[in-house]
């Protein structure tokens, strides 16, 4: 889905940018140009950012909790 019509940025591109290390709206704005023209996409982009960061945190938490505990 296109999130930023002005710059033709999709939710997929935003998620990929997050996977590559971006984690704030300021970084998305600087690197992708999201919400730099009319600004109507800001709330949707922020939602995609928040959901994808939360999903990544959940996946990381799940990996850590599955690690074997070594007793000494």
Kinemage of the C-alpha trace (Angstrom):
@kinemage 1
@onewidth
@group {chain A} dominant
@subgroup {mainchain}
@vectorlist {calphas} color= white
{ca unk a 1} P 0.000 0.000 0.000
{ca unk a 2} L 1.285 3.468 -0.795
{ca unk a 3} L 1.677 5.460 2.425
{ca unk a 4} L 3.260 8.633 1.057
{ca unk a 5} L 1.633 9.566 -2.245
{ca unk a 6} L 3.820 12.637 -2.754
{ca unk a 7} L 7.030 10.581 -2.702
{ca unk a 8} L 5.547 7.205 -3.717
{ca unk a 9} L 6.676 5.407 -0.544
{ca unk a 10} L 4.979 2.133 0.359
{ca unk a 11} L 4.488 0.453 3.708
{ca unk a 12} L 6.810 -2.285 2.456
{ca unk a 13} L 9.590 0.266 1.896
{ca unk a 14} L 9.048 1.688 5.371
{ca unk a 15} L 9.249 -1.788 6.943
{ca unk a 16} L 12.425 -2.557 4.979
{ca unk a 17} L 13.985 0.717 6.150
{ca unk a 18} L 13.129 -0.234 9.740
{ca unk a 19} L 14.689 -3.665 9.233
{ca unk a 20} L 17.815 -1.868 7.999
{ca unk a 21} L 18.040 0.182 11.191
{ca unk a 22} L 15.769 3.225 10.993
{ca unk a 23} L 13.656 3.618 14.103
{ca unk a 24} L 12.171 7.129 14.210
{ca unk a 25} L 9.937 9.317 12.092
{ca unk a 26} L 12.803 11.796 11.779
{ca unk a 27} L 14.956 9.076 10.214
{ca unk a 28} L 12.148 7.996 7.861
{ca unk a 29} L 11.636 11.618 6.892
{ca unk a 30} L 15.354 12.163 6.256
{ca unk a 31} L 16.085 8.894 4.453
{ca unk a 32} L 12.845 8.206 2.552
{ca unk a 33} L 11.197 11.611 2.354
{ca unk a 34} L 8.086 10.424 4.187
{ca unk a 35} L 5.866 13.311 5.377
{ca unk a 36} L 8.062 16.000 3.817
{ca unk a 37} L 5.542 17.456 1.369
{ca unk a 38} L 1.871 17.679 2.299
{ca unk a 39} L 2.223 15.744 5.587
{ca unk a 40} L -1.016 13.787 5.207
{ca unk a 41} L 0.875 10.481 5.436
{ca unk a 42} L 2.519 11.254 8.785
{ca unk a 43} L 0.000 9.405 10.960
{ca unk a 44} L -0.094 6.336 8.703
{ca unk a 45} L 3.710 6.216 8.463
{ca unk a 46} L 3.970 6.553 12.254
{ca unk a 47} L 1.499 3.682 12.630
{ca unk a 48} L 3.500 1.434 10.264
{ca unk a 49} L 6.678 2.393 12.148
{ca unk a 50} L 5.183 1.615 15.561
{ca unk a 51} L 3.626 -1.678 14.509
{ca unk a 52} L 6.785 -2.917 12.809
{ca unk a 53} L 9.039 -1.901 15.697
{ca unk a 54} L 6.679 -3.663 18.126
{ca unk a 55} L 6.631 -6.766 15.953
{ca unk a 56} L 10.445 -6.797 15.901
{ca unk a 57} L 10.609 -6.357 19.661
{ca unk a 58} L 8.140 -9.212 20.146
{ca unk a 59} L 10.195 -11.482 17.878
{ca unk a 60} L 13.397 -10.608 19.733
{ca unk a 61} L 11.732 -11.174 23.106
{ca unk a 62} L 10.506 -14.563 21.911
{ca unk a 63} L 14.033 -15.556 20.803
{ca unk a 64} L 15.545 -14.518 24.125
{ca unk a 65} L 12.907 -16.374 26.120
{ca unk a 66} L 13.493 -19.560 24.087
{ca unk a 67} L 17.204 -19.628 24.816
{ca unk a 68} L 18.209 -22.519 27.068
{ca unk a 69} L 19.034 -21.612 30.637
{ca unk a 70} L 22.286 -23.097 31.820
{ca unk a 71} L 22.377 -23.880 35.509
{ca unk a 72} L 25.647 -23.780 37.381
